[in-house]
Amino acid sequence: MKDFFPSNIPYEPVAKNINALLTYRNNAIHFYNQRGFSVIIFGLTQTSIINFRDLMLSMFNIDIANEMTISLLPLSFGTQPDPIEFLQKARSNPPKNKAVAQFVREISQATTELESQNLDTYRFLTVFTVNLQSVKKVSSADVVVGVKVASSEDEPLIIKRRVDPNITHPLRQTHILKKIGSTLKGIKFTTFTLQAIIWKYDIKNKAHLYWRPDKGGTIQYSPEIVPFINRLSLNVLESAINGYKEFRSKRRLRRR
């Protein structure tokens, strides 16, 4: 399975996410009526949905968000669940249920293994926050969970930190143009071509690919955007360019 994964999506954290859900499914009877434990499952399943969406988009150019607005899924909860808060409480007040305690340790060990391989844990377990506000005003502060277990008796240690965009999104427009080259699928690859792709795929609203500082500064992109662009077909590129030309033409007419 690993050999068939797209290069822009790391296999290991996605696999660990699915394995954690399989462990839960295979042992669900032991977690019945465990207070607060559902928030962990929520975090894992929500991450799994995001992973599936990105895989479908990357491999088949199919966006399941066109069928359902993924960001609205958490709105079915009265109180927004927070798996990070649950894990923090588990550190100071360990679960009495042995199955829950073991599951939490599995989460900790998986996180440690991913970080030891310098793999981002956001595709394993992530907190997604939903804010009902103007899209133009939305800003996000990502939280990375770091867990270190010294021995089997120790409880997880939760470390929160802001993600440095200079690490996660180091590329600028000139870097992308250089990495892609002067042509792509026989089409001249220019700044206009790049902007057409960004427009067509709404890249500016995809935080894992695009980052813009709140006040001024330079727009930056994650390395994932390069393989994403390279996988686009000739038909898709032509459609993006033609659509972007039409969009700009209509926008100029509205401004007159």
BANU-740758 format. One record per residue (C-alpha): residue in three letters; x, y, z. Coordinates in nm, 2 decimals, always signed. Layout:
BEGIN
<site resn="ala" east="X" north="Y" up="Z"/>
...
END
This chain:
BEGIN
<site resn="met" east="+0.00" north="+0.00" up="+0.00"/>
<site resn="lys" east="+0.28" north="+0.24" up="+0.08"/>
<site resn="asp" east="+0.42" north="+0.22" up="-0.27"/>
<site resn="phe" east="+0.09" north="+0.35" up="-0.41"/>
<site resn="phe" east="+0.07" north="+0.65" up="-0.18"/>
<site resn="pro" east="+0.11" north="+1.00" up="-0.34"/>
<site resn="ser" east="+0.44" north="+1.16" up="-0.25"/>
<site resn="asn" east="+0.27" north="+1.47" up="-0.09"/>
<site resn="ile" east="+0.09" north="+1.26" up="+0.17"/>
<site resn="pro" east="+0.30" north="+1.08" up="+0.43"/>
<site resn="tyr" east="+0.20" north="+0.71" up="+0.46"/>
<site resn="glu" east="+0.31" north="+0.64" up="+0.82"/>
<site resn="pro" east="+0.08" north="+0.89" up="+1.01"/>
<site resn="val" east="-0.22" north="+0.80" up="+0.79"/>
<site resn="ala" east="-0.16" north="+0.43" up="+0.86"/>
<site resn="lys" east="-0.12" north="+0.48" up="+1.23"/>
<site resn="asn" east="-0.45" north="+0.68" up="+1.23"/>
<site resn="ile" east="-0.63" north="+0.39" up="+1.06"/>
<site resn="asn" east="-0.47" north="+0.14" up="+1.29"/>
<site resn="ala" east="-0.58" north="+0.33" up="+1.60"/>
<site resn="leu" east="-0.94" north="+0.33" up="+1.47"/>
<site resn="leu" east="-0.91" north="-0.04" up="+1.40"/>
<site resn="thr" east="-0.80" north="-0.10" up="+1.76"/>
<site resn="tyr" east="-1.10" north="+0.09" up="+1.88"/>
<site resn="arg" east="-1.34" north="-0.10" up="+1.65"/>
<site resn="asn" east="-1.20" north="-0.44" up="+1.75"/>
<site resn="asn" east="-1.22" north="-0.35" up="+2.12"/>
<site resn="ala" east="-1.53" north="-0.13" up="+2.13"/>
<site resn="ile" east="-1.70" north="-0.32" up="+2.40"/>
<site resn="his" east="-1.42" north="-0.23" up="+2.65"/>
<site resn="phe" east="-1.48" north="+0.15" up="+2.59"/>
<site resn="tyr" east="-1.85" north="+0.14" up="+2.63"/>
<site resn="asn" east="-1.98" north="+0.43" up="+2.85"/>
<site resn="gln" east="-1.64" north="+0.56" up="+2.93"/>
<site resn="arg" east="-1.69" north="+0.93" up="+3.01"/>
<site resn="gly" east="-1.51" north="+1.17" up="+2.78"/>
<site resn="phe" east="-1.33" north="+0.91" up="+2.58"/>
<site resn="ser" east="-1.54" north="+0.97" up="+2.27"/>
<site resn="val" east="-1.34" north="+1.30" up="+2.21"/>
<site resn="ile" east="-1.03" north="+1.09" up="+2.13"/>
<site resn="ile" east="-1.23" north="+0.89" up="+1.87"/>
<site resn="phe" east="-1.38" north="+1.21" up="+1.73"/>
<site resn="gly" east="-1.03" north="+1.35" up="+1.68"/>
<site resn="leu" east="-0.91" north="+1.04" up="+1.51"/>
<site resn="thr" east="-1.21" north="+1.00" up="+1.28"/>
<site resn="gln" east="-1.21" north="+1.37" up="+1.19"/>
<site resn="thr" east="-0.85" north="+1.34" up="+1.09"/>
<site resn="ser" east="-0.93" north="+1.03" up="+0.90"/>
<site resn="ile" east="-1.19" north="+1.22" up="+0.70"/>
<site resn="ile" east="-0.94" north="+1.49" up="+0.61"/>
<site resn="asn" east="-0.69" north="+1.23" up="+0.51"/>
<site resn="phe" east="-0.94" north="+1.05" up="+0.28"/>
<site resn="arg" east="-1.04" north="+1.38" up="+0.12"/>
<site resn="asp" east="-0.68" north="+1.47" up="+0.05"/>
<site resn="leu" east="-0.61" north="+1.12" up="-0.09"/>
<site resn="met" east="-0.91" north="+1.13" up="-0.32"/>
<site resn="leu" east="-0.81" north="+1.47" up="-0.44"/>
<site resn="ser" east="-0.45" north="+1.38" up="-0.49"/>
<site resn="met" east="-0.49" north="+1.05" up="-0.66"/>
<site resn="phe" east="-0.82" north="+1.08" up="-0.85"/>
<site resn="asn" east="-0.87" north="+1.46" up="-0.87"/>
<site resn="ile" east="-1.20" north="+1.41" up="-0.69"/>
<site resn="asp" east="-1.29" north="+1.65" up="-0.40"/>
<site resn="ile" east="-1.55" north="+1.50" up="-0.16"/>
<site resn="ala" east="-1.59" north="+1.84" up="-0.02"/>
<site resn="asn" east="-1.80" north="+1.92" up="-0.33"/>
<site resn="glu" east="-2.06" north="+1.67" up="-0.19"/>
<site resn="met" east="-2.04" north="+1.77" up="+0.17"/>
<site resn="thr" east="-1.88" north="+2.06" up="+0.35"/>
<site resn="ile" east="-1.63" north="+1.89" up="+0.57"/>
<site resn="ser" east="-1.58" north="+2.19" up="+0.80"/>
<site resn="leu" east="-1.95" north="+2.17" up="+0.91"/>
<site resn="leu" east="-1.92" north="+1.81" up="+1.05"/>
<site resn="pro" east="-1.82" north="+1.92" up="+1.40"/>
<site resn="leu" east="-2.13" north="+2.15" up="+1.42"/>
<site resn="ser" east="-2.34" north="+1.85" up="+1.52"/>
<site resn="phe" east="-2.18" north="+1.86" up="+1.86"/>
<site resn="gly" east="-2.33" north="+2.08" up="+2.13"/>
<site resn="thr" east="-1.99" north="+2.14" up="+2.29"/>
<site resn="gln" east="-1.69" north="+2.12" up="+2.06"/>
<site resn="pro" east="-1.48" north="+1.81" up="+2.17"/>
<site resn="asp" east="-1.11" north="+1.85" up="+2.24"/>
<site resn="pro" east="-0.90" north="+1.54" up="+2.25"/>
<site resn="ile" east="-0.59" north="+1.73" up="+2.36"/>
<site resn="glu" east="-0.77" north="+1.84" up="+2.67"/>
<site resn="phe" east="-0.87" north="+1.48" up="+2.73"/>
<site resn="leu" east="-0.50" north="+1.37" up="+2.70"/>
<site resn="gln" east="-0.39" north="+1.64" up="+2.94"/>
<site resn="lys" east="-0.64" north="+1.53" up="+3.20"/>
<site resn="ala" east="-0.52" north="+1.17" up="+3.15"/>
<site resn="arg" east="-0.17" north="+1.28" up="+3.25"/>
<site resn="ser" east="-0.28" north="+1.42" up="+3.59"/>
<site resn="asn" east="-0.57" north="+1.18" up="+3.64"/>
<site resn="pro" east="-0.50" north="+0.85" up="+3.47"/>
<site resn="pro" east="-0.81" north="+0.65" up="+3.34"/>
<site resn="lys" east="-0.92" north="+0.38" up="+3.58"/>
<site resn="asn" east="-1.04" north="+0.17" up="+3.29"/>
<site resn="lys" east="-0.74" north="-0.04" up="+3.18"/>
<site resn="ala" east="-0.85" north="-0.05" up="+2.81"/>
<site resn="val" east="-0.87" north="+0.33" up="+2.80"/>
<site resn="ala" east="-0.53" north="+0.37" up="+2.97"/>
<site resn="gln" east="-0.38" north="+0.13" up="+2.72"/>
<site resn="phe" east="-0.54" north="+0.31" up="+2.43"/>
<site resn="val" east="-0.40" north="+0.64" up="+2.55"/>
<site resn="arg" east="-0.05" north="+0.48" up="+2.57"/>
<site resn="glu" east="-0.09" north="+0.36" up="+2.22"/>
<site resn="ile" east="-0.17" north="+0.71" up="+2.11"/>
<site resn="ser" east="+0.14" north="+0.83" up="+2.29"/>
<site resn="gln" east="+0.37" north="+0.57" up="+2.15"/>
<site resn="ala" east="+0.24" north="+0.63" up="+1.79"/>
<site resn="thr" east="+0.30" north="+1.01" up="+1.83"/>
<site resn="thr" east="+0.66" north="+0.95" up="+1.96"/>
<site resn="glu" east="+0.74" north="+0.72" up="+1.67"/>
<site resn="leu" east="+0.62" north="+0.97" up="+1.42"/>
<site resn="glu" east="+0.81" north="+1.25" up="+1.57"/>
<site resn="ser" east="+1.13" north="+1.04" up="+1.59"/>
<site resn="gln" east="+1.10" north="+1.00" up="+1.21"/>
<site resn="asn" east="+1.05" north="+1.37" up="+1.17"/>
<site resn="leu" east="+0.69" north="+1.31" up="+1.04"/>
<site resn="asp" east="+0.42" north="+1.56" up="+1.12"/>
<site resn="thr" east="+0.15" north="+1.42" up="+1.35"/>
<site resn="tyr" east="-0.13" north="+1.63" up="+1.20"/>
<site resn="arg" east="-0.24" north="+1.33" up="+0.98"/>
<site resn="phe" east="-0.25" north="+1.11" up="+1.29"/>
<site resn="leu" east="-0.45" north="+1.31" up="+1.54"/>
<site resn="thr" east="-0.54" north="+1.67" up="+1.50"/>
<site resn="val" east="-0.78" north="+1.92" up="+1.66"/>
<site resn="phe" east="-0.98" north="+2.10" up="+1.40"/>
<site resn="thr" east="-1.15" north="+2.42" up="+1.51"/>
<site resn="val" east="-1.47" north="+2.55" up="+1.34"/>
<site resn="asn" east="-1.53" north="+2.93" up="+1.35"/>
<site resn="leu" east="-1.84" north="+3.09" up="+1.21"/>
<site resn="gln" east="-1.69" north="+3.42" up="+1.08"/>
<site resn="ser" east="-1.61" north="+3.59" up="+0.76"/>
<site resn="val" east="-1.38" north="+3.38" up="+0.55"/>
<site resn="lys" east="-1.15" north="+3.68" up="+0.50"/>
<site resn="lys" east="-1.10" north="+3.72" up="+0.87"/>
<site resn="val" east="-1.03" north="+3.35" up="+0.95"/>
<site resn="ser" east="-0.68" north="+3.28" up="+1.09"/>
<site resn="ser" east="-0.56" north="+2.96" up="+1.23"/>
<site resn="ala" east="-0.31" north="+2.86" up="+1.50"/>
<site resn="asp" east="-0.21" north="+2.50" up="+1.45"/>
<site resn="val" east="-0.13" north="+2.28" up="+1.75"/>
<site resn="val" east="+0.12" north="+2.00" up="+1.73"/>
<site resn="val" east="+0.09" north="+1.73" up="+1.99"/>
<site resn="gly" east="+0.42" north="+1.59" up="+2.12"/>
<site resn="val" east="+0.40" north="+1.29" up="+2.36"/>
<site resn="lys" east="+0.70" north="+1.13" up="+2.53"/>
<site resn="val" east="+0.67" north="+0.81" up="+2.73"/>
<site resn="ala" east="+0.97" north="+0.72" up="+2.94"/>
<site resn="ser" east="+0.83" north="+0.39" up="+3.05"/>
<site resn="ser" east="+0.51" north="+0.19" up="+3.04"/>
<site resn="glu" east="+0.41" north="+0.33" up="+3.38"/>
<site resn="asp" east="+0.45" north="+0.69" up="+3.29"/>
<site resn="glu" east="+0.16" north="+0.90" up="+3.17"/>
<site resn="pro" east="+0.17" north="+1.10" up="+2.84"/>
<site resn="leu" east="+0.34" north="+1.44" up="+2.84"/>
<site resn="ile" east="+0.15" north="+1.69" up="+2.62"/>
<site resn="ile" east="+0.35" north="+1.96" up="+2.45"/>
<site resn="lys" east="+0.18" north="+2.24" up="+2.27"/>
<site resn="arg" east="+0.36" north="+2.48" up="+2.04"/>
<site resn="arg" east="+0.27" north="+2.70" up="+1.74"/>
<site resn="val" east="+0.38" north="+2.57" up="+1.41"/>
<site resn="asp" east="+0.65" north="+2.79" up="+1.25"/>
<site resn="pro" east="+0.53" north="+2.87" up="+0.89"/>
<site resn="asn" east="+0.89" north="+2.92" up="+0.79"/>
<site resn="ile" east="+0.93" north="+2.54" up="+0.86"/>
<site resn="thr" east="+0.59" north="+2.41" up="+0.74"/>
<site resn="his" east="+0.55" north="+2.66" up="+0.45"/>
<site resn="pro" east="+0.90" north="+2.76" up="+0.34"/>
<site resn="leu" east="+0.83" north="+2.81" up="-0.04"/>
<site resn="arg" east="+0.76" north="+3.14" up="-0.21"/>
<site resn="gln" east="+0.62" north="+3.18" up="-0.56"/>
<site resn="thr" east="+0.97" north="+3.21" up="-0.71"/>
<site resn="his" east="+1.07" north="+2.88" up="-0.55"/>
<site resn="ile" east="+0.77" north="+2.70" up="-0.69"/>
<site resn="leu" east="+0.84" north="+2.84" up="-1.04"/>
<site resn="lys" east="+1.19" north="+2.72" up="-1.02"/>
<site resn="lys" east="+1.10" north="+2.37" up="-0.89"/>
<site resn="ile" east="+0.83" north="+2.31" up="-1.16"/>
<site resn="gly" east="+1.04" north="+2.45" up="-1.44"/>
<site resn="ser" east="+0.96" north="+2.65" up="-1.75"/>
<site resn="thr" east="+0.70" north="+2.40" up="-1.89"/>
<site resn="leu" east="+0.45" north="+2.15" up="-1.74"/>
<site resn="lys" east="+0.28" north="+1.89" up="-1.96"/>
<site resn="gly" east="+0.39" north="+2.09" up="-2.26"/>
<site resn="ile" east="+0.24" north="+2.42" up="-2.13"/>
<site resn="lys" east="+0.45" north="+2.72" up="-2.05"/>
<site resn="phe" east="+0.46" north="+2.74" up="-1.67"/>
<site resn="thr" east="+0.45" north="+3.11" up="-1.56"/>
<site resn="thr" east="+0.33" north="+3.31" up="-1.27"/>
<site resn="phe" east="-0.01" north="+3.33" up="-1.45"/>
<site resn="thr" east="-0.02" north="+2.95" up="-1.47"/>
<site resn="leu" east="+0.05" north="+2.92" up="-1.10"/>
<site resn="gln" east="-0.21" north="+3.18" up="-1.01"/>
<site resn="ala" east="-0.47" north="+3.00" up="-1.23"/>
<site resn="ile" east="-0.41" north="+2.67" up="-1.04"/>
<site resn="ile" east="-0.43" north="+2.85" up="-0.71"/>
<site resn="trp" east="-0.76" north="+3.01" up="-0.82"/>
<site resn="lys" east="-0.91" north="+2.68" up="-0.96"/>
<site resn="tyr" east="-0.83" north="+2.48" up="-0.65"/>
<site resn="asp" east="-0.90" north="+2.75" up="-0.40"/>
<site resn="ile" east="-0.55" north="+2.70" up="-0.26"/>
<site resn="lys" east="-0.57" north="+3.02" up="-0.05"/>
<site resn="asn" east="-0.83" north="+2.85" up="+0.17"/>
<site resn="lys" east="-0.62" north="+2.53" up="+0.21"/>
<site resn="ala" east="-0.40" north="+2.59" up="+0.52"/>
<site resn="his" east="-0.19" north="+2.28" up="+0.46"/>
<site resn="leu" east="-0.07" north="+2.44" up="+0.13"/>
<site resn="tyr" east="-0.10" north="+2.81" up="+0.17"/>
<site resn="trp" east="+0.00" north="+3.06" up="+0.45"/>
<site resn="arg" east="-0.04" north="+3.43" up="+0.46"/>
<site resn="pro" east="+0.06" north="+3.65" up="+0.76"/>
<site resn="asp" east="-0.22" north="+3.85" up="+0.93"/>
<site resn="lys" east="-0.05" north="+4.18" up="+0.88"/>
<site resn="gly" east="+0.16" north="+4.22" up="+0.56"/>
<site resn="gly" east="+0.45" north="+4.00" up="+0.48"/>
<site resn="thr" east="+0.50" north="+3.74" up="+0.21"/>
<site resn="ile" east="+0.27" north="+3.46" up="+0.10"/>
<site resn="gln" east="+0.43" north="+3.12" up="+0.16"/>
<site resn="tyr" east="+0.35" north="+2.77" up="+0.05"/>
<site resn="ser" east="+0.42" north="+2.42" up="+0.18"/>
<site resn="pro" east="+0.64" north="+2.18" up="-0.02"/>
<site resn="glu" east="+0.32" north="+1.97" up="-0.08"/>
<site resn="ile" east="+0.21" north="+2.21" up="-0.35"/>
<site resn="val" east="+0.49" north="+2.11" up="-0.59"/>
<site resn="pro" east="+0.39" north="+1.74" up="-0.63"/>
<site resn="phe" east="+0.03" north="+1.85" up="-0.63"/>
<site resn="ile" east="+0.09" north="+2.07" up="-0.93"/>
<site resn="asn" east="+0.31" north="+1.82" up="-1.10"/>
<site resn="arg" east="+0.03" north="+1.56" up="-1.09"/>
<site resn="leu" east="-0.22" north="+1.78" up="-1.27"/>
<site resn="ser" east="-0.32" north="+1.66" up="-1.62"/>
<site resn="leu" east="-0.29" north="+1.86" up="-1.94"/>
<site resn="asn" east="-0.67" north="+1.90" up="-1.95"/>
<site resn="val" east="-0.69" north="+2.02" up="-1.60"/>
<site resn="leu" east="-0.41" north="+2.27" up="-1.66"/>
<site resn="glu" east="-0.58" north="+2.41" up="-1.97"/>
<site resn="ser" east="-0.92" north="+2.42" up="-1.79"/>
<site resn="ala" east="-0.76" north="+2.62" up="-1.50"/>
<site resn="ile" east="-0.59" north="+2.87" up="-1.74"/>
<site resn="asn" east="-0.90" north="+2.93" up="-1.95"/>
<site resn="gly" east="-1.12" north="+2.96" up="-1.64"/>
<site resn="tyr" east="-0.88" north="+3.20" up="-1.48"/>
<site resn="lys" east="-0.87" north="+3.42" up="-1.79"/>
<site resn="glu" east="-1.25" north="+3.43" up="-1.80"/>
<site resn="phe" east="-1.26" north="+3.51" up="-1.43"/>
<site resn="arg" east="-1.02" north="+3.80" up="-1.46"/>
<site resn="ser" east="-1.20" north="+3.93" up="-1.76"/>
<site resn="lys" east="-1.53" north="+3.94" up="-1.58"/>
<site resn="arg" east="-1.37" north="+4.10" up="-1.28"/>
<site resn="arg" east="-1.22" north="+4.38" up="-1.49"/>
<site resn="leu" east="-1.57" north="+4.45" up="-1.64"/>
<site resn="arg" east="-1.73" north="+4.47" up="-1.29"/>
<site resn="arg" east="-1.47" north="+4.73" up="-1.19"/>
<site resn="arg" east="-1.55" north="+4.96" up="-1.47"/>
END
